[in-house]
Amino acid sequence: MVGNPKGLVPEKRILKTITVIRGEKVILDSDLAELHGVETRRLNEQVRRNTEKFPEDFMFQLTKEEFESLKSQFATSSSGWGGRRKLPLVFTEHGALQAANVLNSERANKMSVFIVRAFVRLREMALTNEKLSQKMDELEKRVSDHDDILIDLIREIRKLIDAPKPRDKKKTIGFIVSGKEETRE
C-alpha cells in the first residue's frame, strides 16, 4: 500500500479482519486492538469509559450465537488462558475511527486512516459487485426472454414437421382389376 509507514499493518491484512454481522461490516474488538497495538482489555476499558461516543450504529456486543457462529466460521480457538470472559464487541467503520480517538495514541491515530480506507475499499468492492449483479440480472432476463421466443419458434417448427405430408401422387380415379390399378385421366 502506498504511504504505509513502517510498523503499520497493510490494507490486505485489515480487509481480512472485517466481517459482516447483522448486515453490517464490522471488525472484532480483538482485531481492532491488535491493529492499534493495544490489548483487547485496554481497548474495551476505553470504550466503556466513553460509552456516549459509541452509539449502537458504531459498536455492539455479539450474542452468544453470533460469537459461536463466528468462531466456527473462522475455526478460531479460545485465545489466551481459558478464552474470553465476555462476549466480544464489534465496531463499524465509524466505531473503529472513534476507538482510535478514545485510545489517543500515535499508532491508533495512524492506523485509523488505514482502517477507514479498508472499509471504503470494501464499500467500493460491494458497489462493483452490486453493479455486476444487476448486469447479470439484466442479461439473464434478456436470455430468458429469448428462451421463451426460441421455445415458441421450436414449437411452431415441430408443428410444421409433424403436419400431415401431402401426397406426391395425383389422386387416381378408377377401379382395381386383379391387383392392378387402372386409371383414367
DRENPA-3360 file (N, C-alpha, C; in nm, 2 decimals, always signed):
BEGIN
1 = MVGNPKGL = +0.08/-0.12/+0.00/+0.00/+0.00/+0.00/+0.09/+0.12/+0.00 ~ +0.05/+0.22/-0.08/+0.13/+0.34/-0.09/+0.12/+0.42/+0.04 ~ +0.23/+0.47/+0.09/+0.23/+0.56/+0.21/+0.21/+0.49/+0.34 ~ +0.23/+0.36/+0.34/+0.21/+0.28/+0.46/+0.34/+0.29/+0.55 ~ +0.34/+0.37/+0.66/+0.46/+0.38/+0.74/+0.50/+0.25/+0.80 ~ +0.63/+0.23/+0.83/+0.68/+0.11/+0.88/+0.61/+0.08/+1.01 ~ +0.59/-0.05/+1.03/+0.53/-0.10/+1.16/+0.38/-0.10/+1.15 ~ +0.32/-0.04/+1.05/+0.17/-0.05/+1.04/+0.13/-0.16/+0.95;
9 = VPEKRILK = +0.01/-0.21/+0.97/-0.04/-0.33/+0.90/-0.09/-0.29/+0.76 ~ -0.06/-0.38/+0.66/-0.11/-0.35/+0.53/-0.26/-0.36/+0.51 ~ -0.31/-0.29/+0.41/-0.46/-0.29/+0.39/-0.51/-0.43/+0.37 ~ -0.44/-0.52/+0.31/-0.49/-0.66/+0.29/-0.52/-0.73/+0.42 ~ -0.43/-0.71/+0.51/-0.45/-0.77/+0.65/-0.57/-0.71/+0.72 ~ -0.59/-0.58/+0.70/-0.71/-0.51/+0.76/-0.83/-0.57/+0.70 ~ -0.83/-0.58/+0.57/-0.95/-0.63/+0.50/-0.99/-0.77/+0.55 ~ -0.90/-0.85/+0.58/-0.93/-0.98/+0.63/-0.99/-0.98/+0.77;
17 = TITVIRGE = -0.98/-0.88/+0.84/-1.04/-0.87/+0.98/-1.18/-0.82/+0.97 ~ -1.22/-0.77/+0.86/-1.36/-0.71/+0.85/-1.45/-0.82/+0.81 ~ -1.56/-0.83/+0.88/-1.66/-0.93/+0.85/-1.80/-0.87/+0.86 ~ -1.90/-0.94/+0.81/-2.04/-0.89/+0.81/-2.12/-0.96/+0.92 ~ -2.17/-0.88/+1.01/-2.26/-0.94/+1.12/-2.38/-0.84/+1.12 ~ -2.50/-0.90/+1.13/-2.63/-0.82/+1.13/-2.64/-0.73/+1.01 ~ -2.58/-0.77/+0.90/-2.58/-0.68/+0.78/-2.49/-0.57/+0.78 ~ -2.40/-0.56/+0.88/-2.30/-0.45/+0.90/-2.16/-0.50/+0.88;
25 = KVILDSDL = -2.08/-0.43/+0.81/-1.93/-0.46/+0.80/-1.87/-0.42/+0.93 ~ -1.81/-0.51/+1.01/-1.76/-0.48/+1.14/-1.62/-0.55/+1.16 ~ -1.55/-0.50/+1.26/-1.42/-0.56/+1.30/-1.43/-0.59/+1.45 ~ -1.38/-0.71/+1.48/-1.39/-0.75/+1.62/-1.30/-0.67/+1.71 ~ -1.33/-0.66/+1.84/-1.25/-0.58/+1.93/-1.11/-0.63/+1.94 ~ -1.09/-0.76/+1.94/-0.95/-0.82/+1.95/-0.87/-0.78/+1.83 ~ -0.93/-0.78/+1.71/-0.86/-0.75/+1.58/-0.83/-0.60/+1.58 ~ -0.93/-0.52/+1.62/-0.90/-0.37/+1.63/-0.79/-0.34/+1.73;
33 = AELHGVET = -0.80/-0.40/+1.84/-0.69/-0.38/+1.95/-0.55/-0.41/+1.89 ~ -0.55/-0.53/+1.82/-0.42/-0.57/+1.76/-0.37/-0.47/+1.66 ~ -0.46/-0.42/+1.58/-0.42/-0.32/+1.48/-0.37/-0.19/+1.54 ~ -0.43/-0.16/+1.65/-0.39/-0.03/+1.72/-0.27/-0.06/+1.82 ~ -0.23/-0.18/+1.83/-0.11/-0.21/+1.91/-0.14/-0.20/+2.06 ~ -0.26/-0.24/+2.10/-0.30/-0.24/+2.24/-0.37/-0.37/+2.28 ~ -0.38/-0.40/+2.40/-0.45/-0.52/+2.45/-0.60/-0.50/+2.43 ~ -0.67/-0.61/+2.40/-0.82/-0.60/+2.39/-0.88/-0.54/+2.51;
41 = RRLNEQVR = -0.83/-0.58/+2.63/-0.88/-0.54/+2.76/-0.87/-0.38/+2.76 ~ -0.76/-0.33/+2.72/-0.74/-0.18/+2.72/-0.84/-0.11/+2.63 ~ -0.85/-0.16/+2.51/-0.95/-0.10/+2.41/-1.09/-0.10/+2.48 ~ -1.13/-0.22/+2.53/-1.26/-0.23/+2.59/-1.28/-0.14/+2.71 ~ -1.18/-0.12/+2.79/-1.18/-0.03/+2.90/-1.21/+0.12/+2.85 ~ -1.14/+0.16/+2.75/-1.16/+0.29/+2.70/-1.30/+0.31/+2.64 ~ -1.34/+0.21/+2.57/-1.48/+0.21/+2.52/-1.58/+0.23/+2.63 ~ -1.57/+0.15/+2.74/-1.66/+0.15/+2.85/-1.66/+0.29/+2.92;
49 = RNTEKFPE = -1.54/+0.35/+2.92/-1.53/+0.48/+2.98/-1.59/+0.59/+2.90 ~ -1.61/+0.56/+2.77/-1.66/+0.66/+2.67/-1.79/+0.61/+2.60 ~ -1.88/+0.55/+2.67/-1.99/+0.48/+2.60/-2.07/+0.58/+2.52 ~ -2.08/+0.71/+2.56/-2.16/+0.81/+2.49/-2.10/+0.83/+2.35 ~ -1.98/+0.79/+2.33/-1.92/+0.81/+2.19/-1.94/+0.69/+2.10 ~ -2.01/+0.59/+2.15/-2.03/+0.47/+2.08/-2.17/+0.43/+2.07 ~ -2.25/+0.50/+1.99/-2.39/+0.45/+1.98/-2.40/+0.32/+1.91 ~ -2.52/+0.26/+1.91/-2.54/+0.12/+1.85/-2.49/+0.11/+1.71;
57 = DFMFQLTK = -2.50/+0.21/+1.63/-2.46/+0.20/+1.49/-2.30/+0.21/+1.48 ~ -2.23/+0.24/+1.59/-2.09/+0.24/+1.59/-2.03/+0.12/+1.64 ~ -2.10/+0.05/+1.74/-2.05/-0.06/+1.81/-2.16/-0.14/+1.87 ~ -2.15/-0.27/+1.88/-2.24/-0.35/+1.95/-2.18/-0.48/+2.00 ~ -2.24/-0.54/+2.10/-2.18/-0.67/+2.15/-2.25/-0.79/+2.08 ~ -2.17/-0.89/+2.05/-2.22/-1.00/+1.98/-2.30/-1.09/+2.08 ~ -2.40/-1.16/+2.03/-2.47/-1.25/+2.11/-2.39/-1.38/+2.12 ~ -2.43/-1.47/+2.21/-2.35/-1.60/+2.22/-2.36/-1.67/+2.09;
65 = EEFESLKS = -2.48/-1.68/+2.03/-2.49/-1.75/+1.90/-2.41/-1.69/+1.79 ~ -2.40/-1.56/+1.78/-2.32/-1.49/+1.68/-2.17/-1.52/+1.70 ~ -2.13/-1.52/+1.83/-1.99/-1.55/+1.86/-1.95/-1.69/+1.82 ~ -2.04/-1.79/+1.86/-2.02/-1.93/+1.83/-2.01/-1.95/+1.68 ~ -2.10/-1.88/+1.61/-2.10/-1.89/+1.46/-1.98/-1.84/+1.40 ~ -1.93/-1.72/+1.45/-1.81/-1.66/+1.41/-1.69/-1.75/+1.43 ~ -1.68/-1.81/+1.55/-1.57/-1.90/+1.59/-1.57/-2.02/+1.49 ~ -1.68/-2.08/+1.46/-1.69/-2.19/+1.38/-1.66/-2.15/+1.23;
73 = QFATSSSG = -1.70/-2.04/+1.19/-1.68/-1.99/+1.05/-1.53/-1.97/+1.03 ~ -1.46/-1.92/+1.12/-1.32/-1.89/+1.10/-1.23/-1.99/+1.17 ~ -1.29/-2.10/+1.23/-1.22/-2.20/+1.30/-1.12/-2.15/+1.40 ~ -1.17/-2.05/+1.48/-1.08/-1.99/+1.58/-1.10/-2.06/+1.71 ~ -0.99/-2.07/+1.79/-1.00/-2.13/+1.92/-1.00/-2.02/+2.02 ~ -1.02/-2.06/+2.15/-1.02/-1.96/+2.25/-0.88/-1.90/+2.27 ~ -0.87/-1.78/+2.28/-0.74/-1.72/+2.29/-0.70/-1.70/+2.44 ~ -0.57/-1.72/+2.46/-0.51/-1.70/+2.59/-0.55/-1.81/+2.69;
81 = WGGRRKLP = -0.55/-1.77/+2.82/-0.58/-1.87/+2.93/-0.73/-1.88/+2.95 ~ -0.79/-1.98/+2.89/-0.93/-2.01/+2.91/-1.02/-1.93/+2.83 ~ -0.97/-1.85/+2.73/-1.05/-1.78/+2.64/-1.11/-1.65/+2.69 ~ -1.21/-1.60/+2.62/-1.28/-1.47/+2.66/-1.37/-1.49/+2.78 ~ -1.38/-1.40/+2.86/-1.48/-1.40/+2.97/-1.61/-1.33/+2.93 ~ -1.60/-1.24/+2.84/-1.71/-1.16/+2.79/-1.73/-1.18/+2.64 ~ -1.85/-1.16/+2.59/-1.87/-1.16/+2.45/-1.81/-1.04/+2.39 ~ -1.75/-1.06/+2.27/-1.68/-0.95/+2.20/-1.76/-0.84/+2.16;
89 = LVFTEHGA = -1.70/-0.73/+2.15/-1.76/-0.61/+2.09/-1.72/-0.61/+1.94 ~ -1.80/-0.55/+1.86/-1.76/-0.53/+1.72/-1.79/-0.39/+1.68 ~ -1.70/-0.34/+1.59/-1.70/-0.19/+1.56/-1.73/-0.18/+1.41 ~ -1.82/-0.08/+1.38/-1.84/-0.05/+1.24/-1.73/+0.05/+1.20 ~ -1.73/+0.10/+1.08/-1.63/+0.19/+1.03/-1.62/+0.31/+1.12 ~ -1.73/+0.37/+1.16/-1.73/+0.49/+1.24/-1.69/+0.45/+1.38 ~ -1.72/+0.34/+1.43/-1.68/+0.29/+1.56/-1.53/+0.27/+1.57 ~ -1.48/+0.21/+1.46/-1.33/+0.19/+1.46/-1.26/+0.32/+1.46;
97 = LQAANVLN = -1.31/+0.42/+1.39/-1.25/+0.56/+1.40/-1.26/+0.62/+1.53 ~ -1.38/+0.60/+1.60/-1.40/+0.66/+1.73/-1.31/+0.59/+1.83 ~ -1.28/+0.46/+1.81/-1.20/+0.38/+1.90/-1.06/+0.44/+1.90 ~ -1.01/+0.48/+1.78/-0.88/+0.54/+1.77/-0.87/+0.67/+1.85 ~ -0.98/+0.74/+1.84/-0.99/+0.87/+1.92/-0.98/+0.85/+2.07 ~ -1.05/+0.75/+2.12/-1.05/+0.73/+2.27/-0.92/+0.66/+2.31 ~ -0.85/+0.59/+2.22/-0.72/+0.53/+2.26/-0.62/+0.64/+2.27 ~ -0.63/+0.74/+2.17/-0.55/+0.86/+2.18/-0.40/+0.83/+2.18;
105 = SERANKMS = -0.35/+0.74/+2.09/-0.21/+0.71/+2.08/-0.17/+0.74/+1.94 ~ -0.04/+0.76/+1.91/+0.01/+0.80/+1.78/-0.02/+0.68/+1.68 ~ +0.00/+0.56/+1.73/-0.02/+0.44/+1.64/-0.17/+0.43/+1.61 ~ -0.26/+0.45/+1.71/-0.40/+0.44/+1.69/-0.45/+0.55/+1.59 ~ -0.40/+0.67/+1.60/-0.43/+0.77/+1.51/-0.39/+0.74/+1.36 ~ -0.27/+0.69/+1.35/-0.22/+0.65/+1.21/-0.30/+0.53/+1.16 ~ -0.33/+0.43/+1.24/-0.40/+0.31/+1.20/-0.54/+0.35/+1.16 ~ -0.60/+0.44/+1.22/-0.74/+0.47/+1.19/-0.76/+0.51/+1.05;
113 = VFIVRAFV = -0.66/+0.58/+0.99/-0.67/+0.62/+0.85/-0.67/+0.49/+0.76 ~ -0.58/+0.40/+0.79/-0.58/+0.27/+0.71/-0.70/+0.19/+0.73 ~ -0.76/+0.19/+0.85/-0.88/+0.11/+0.88/-1.00/+0.17/+0.80 ~ -1.01/+0.30/+0.80/-1.12/+0.37/+0.73/-1.10/+0.34/+0.58 ~ -0.98/+0.35/+0.53/-0.95/+0.32/+0.39/-0.99/+0.18/+0.35 ~ -0.97/+0.08/+0.44/-1.01/-0.06/+0.42/-1.16/-0.07/+0.41 ~ -1.23/+0.00/+0.50/-1.38/+0.00/+0.49/-1.43/+0.06/+0.36 ~ -1.37/+0.17/+0.32/-1.40/+0.24/+0.20/-1.38/+0.14/+0.08;
121 = RLREMALT = -1.27/+0.07/+0.08/-1.23/-0.02/-0.02/-1.34/-0.13/-0.03 ~ -1.38/-0.18/+0.08/-1.49/-0.28/+0.09/-1.62/-0.23/+0.03 ~ -1.65/-0.11/+0.06/-1.77/-0.04/+0.01/-1.76/-0.03/-0.14 ~ -1.65/+0.01/-0.20/-1.63/+0.02/-0.34/-1.64/-0.12/-0.41 ~ -1.58/-0.22/-0.34/-1.59/-0.36/-0.40/-1.74/-0.40/-0.40 ~ -1.81/-0.37/-0.29/-1.95/-0.41/-0.28/-2.03/-0.34/-0.39 ~ -2.01/-0.21/-0.42/-2.08/-0.14/-0.52/-2.05/-0.20/-0.66 ~ -1.92/-0.24/-0.68/-1.88/-0.30/-0.81/-1.96/-0.43/-0.82;
129 = NEKLSQKM = -1.96/-0.51/-0.72/-2.03/-0.64/-0.72/-2.18/-0.62/-0.74 ~ -2.24/-0.52/-0.68/-2.38/-0.49/-0.70/-2.41/-0.45/-0.84 ~ -2.32/-0.37/-0.90/-2.34/-0.33/-1.04/-2.33/-0.46/-1.13 ~ -2.23/-0.54/-1.10/-2.21/-0.66/-1.18/-2.33/-0.75/-1.17 ~ -2.39/-0.76/-1.05/-2.50/-0.84/-1.02/-2.62/-0.79/-1.10 ~ -2.64/-0.66/-1.10/-2.75/-0.60/-1.18/-2.74/-0.63/-1.32 ~ -2.62/-0.62/-1.38/-2.60/-0.65/-1.52/-2.63/-0.80/-1.55 ~ -2.59/-0.89/-1.46/-2.61/-1.03/-1.47/-2.77/-1.05/-1.47;
137 = DELEKRVS = -2.84/-0.98/-1.39/-2.98/-1.00/-1.38/-3.05/-0.95/-1.51 ~ -3.00/-0.84/-1.56/-3.05/-0.79/-1.69/-3.02/-0.89/-1.80 ~ -2.90/-0.94/-1.81/-2.86/-1.04/-1.91/-2.95/-1.17/-1.90 ~ -2.97/-1.21/-1.78/-3.05/-1.33/-1.75/-3.19/-1.31/-1.80 ~ -3.24/-1.19/-1.78/-3.38/-1.16/-1.82/-3.39/-1.16/-1.97 ~ -3.29/-1.10/-2.03/-3.29/-1.09/-2.18/-3.28/-1.23/-2.24 ~ -3.19/-1.31/-2.18/-3.17/-1.45/-2.23/-3.30/-1.53/-2.21 ~ -3.36/-1.51/-2.09/-3.48/-1.59/-2.06/-3.60/-1.54/-2.16;
145 = DHDDILID = -3.60/-1.41/-2.19/-3.70/-1.37/-2.29/-3.67/-1.43/-2.42 ~ -3.55/-1.44/-2.46/-3.51/-1.51/-2.59/-3.54/-1.66/-2.58 ~ -3.53/-1.72/-2.46/-3.56/-1.86/-2.44/-3.71/-1.88/-2.47 ~ -3.79/-1.80/-2.42/-3.93/-1.81/-2.45/-3.96/-1.80/-2.60 ~ -3.90/-1.70/-2.66/-3.92/-1.69/-2.81/-3.87/-1.81/-2.88 ~ -3.75/-1.86/-2.84/-3.69/-1.98/-2.91/-3.78/-2.10/-2.89 ~ -3.84/-2.12/-2.77/-3.92/-2.23/-2.74/-4.05/-2.22/-2.83 ~ -4.11/-2.10/-2.84/-4.22/-2.08/-2.93/-4.19/-2.12/-3.07;
153 = LIREIRKL = -4.07/-2.07/-3.12/-4.03/-2.10/-3.25/-4.01/-2.25/-3.27 ~ -3.95/-2.32/-3.18/-3.93/-2.46/-3.19/-4.07/-2.53/-3.20 ~ -4.16/-2.49/-3.12/-4.30/-2.55/-3.12/-4.36/-2.53/-3.26 ~ -4.35/-2.41/-3.31/-4.40/-2.39/-3.45/-4.34/-2.47/-3.55 ~ -4.20/-2.49/-3.54/-4.13/-2.57/-3.64/-4.18/-2.72/-3.62 ~ -4.19/-2.76/-3.50/-4.24/-2.90/-3.48/-4.38/-2.92/-3.54 ~ -4.47/-2.82/-3.53/-4.60/-2.83/-3.59/-4.58/-2.85/-3.74 ~ -4.49/-2.78/-3.80/-4.47/-2.80/-3.94/-4.41/-2.93/-3.98;
161 = IDAPKPRD = -4.32/-2.98/-3.89/-4.26/-3.11/-3.91/-4.36/-3.22/-3.90 ~ -4.45/-3.21/-3.79/-4.54/-3.32/-3.76/-4.67/-3.31/-3.84 ~ -4.69/-3.20/-3.92/-4.81/-3.19/-4.00/-4.82/-3.30/-4.10 ~ -4.94/-3.34/-4.14/-4.95/-3.45/-4.24/-4.89/-3.40/-4.37 ~ -4.82/-3.50/-4.43/-4.75/-3.47/-4.55/-4.84/-3.48/-4.67 ~ -4.83/-3.39/-4.76/-4.92/-3.40/-4.88/-4.87/-3.52/-4.97 ~ -4.96/-3.59/-5.04/-4.92/-3.70/-5.13/-4.86/-3.64/-5.25 ~ -4.76/-3.72/-5.30/-4.69/-3.67/-5.42/-4.77/-3.71/-5.54;
169 = KKKTIGFI = -4.84/-3.83/-5.53/-4.92/-3.88/-5.65/-5.05/-3.80/-5.66 ~ -5.09/-3.79/-5.78/-5.22/-3.74/-5.81/-5.33/-3.84/-5.76 ~ -5.44/-3.80/-5.72/-5.54/-3.89/-5.68/-5.59/-3.96/-5.80 ~ -5.60/-4.09/-5.79/-5.64/-4.17/-5.91/-5.79/-4.19/-5.91 ~ -5.84/-4.20/-6.02/-5.99/-4.24/-6.04/-5.99/-4.37/-6.11 ~ -6.07/-4.46/-6.07/-6.09/-4.58/-6.14/-6.11/-4.70/-6.05 ~ -6.09/-4.82/-6.10/-6.11/-4.94/-6.02/-5.99/-5.03/-6.04 ~ -5.98/-5.13/-5.95/-5.87/-5.22/-5.95/-5.92/-5.35/-6.01;
177 = VSGKEETR = -5.84/-5.40/-6.10/-5.87/-5.53/-6.16/-5.76/-5.62/-6.13 ~ -5.79/-5.73/-6.06/-5.69/-5.83/-6.02/-5.56/-5.77/-5.97 ~ -5.56/-5.69/-5.87/-5.44/-5.63/-5.81/-5.37/-5.52/-5.88 ~ -5.42/-5.49/-6.00/-5.36/-5.38/-6.08/-5.46/-5.26/-6.08 ~ -5.41/-5.15/-6.07/-5.49/-5.03/-6.07/-5.50/-4.98/-6.21 ~ -5.62/-4.96/-6.26/-5.64/-4.89/-6.39/-5.69/-4.76/-6.36 ~ -5.64/-4.66/-6.43/-5.69/-4.53/-6.41/-5.73/-4.46/-6.54 ~ -5.81/-4.36/-6.52/-5.84/-4.27/-6.63/-5.80/-4.13/-6.59;
185 = E = -5.75/-4.06/-6.69/-5.71/-3.92/-6.66/-5.77/-3.82/-6.75;
% end
